[in-house]
Amino acid sequence: MTKKSNKNNMGGHGPSITKKAYKNSLHRLQVELVKLQRHFIKCDDKILNIMEGRDAAGRDGVIKRIVQLLSPRETRIVALGNTAVSEIN
């Protein structure tokens, strides 16, 4: 039995989207994260986010996208060996 080739099959990856759609979605999510940060600052709460993965897992890119629009005065990123920790005050 042979598998049919599918042009949309990216070898186990999800369906691809255009760069424009990706950037629009990313921007909307980043704006929501900024709103969340402002809410937590107002309520004097904190968020702790722990990301664990191997060296080539894409952790750095994910962290970069998460903190891209956040206030650097209120966001701390700490690398602990193979685990990165970001805290939003």
Steps between C-alpha positions, in 0.01 A plus 500: 500500500646838402417841637377767263710813486327808622640844414367640828669230708808663651651183645310502827475878532168681510347675204701793371371857496615805311756735653243777509249283690776387739609857572140615551430214742829556682429871537147440634631250754782732607251784553289268719813409697576870558142548625549202731828645627334836575220320688746304713703812573183684608398209726857463633509136388778306328524235229774240484553319171740206483612367162698185475654347192816397324742738330337495155142498629432863403476624857694821427269597213193436712635710787594778258146509357341494846697793644525701177230755591505460880643766727868419568469663844234253600629185327796289608651210308732256671675207335555198725703242311256344254202676657405861436282684750317825427317693769251778436442734792 
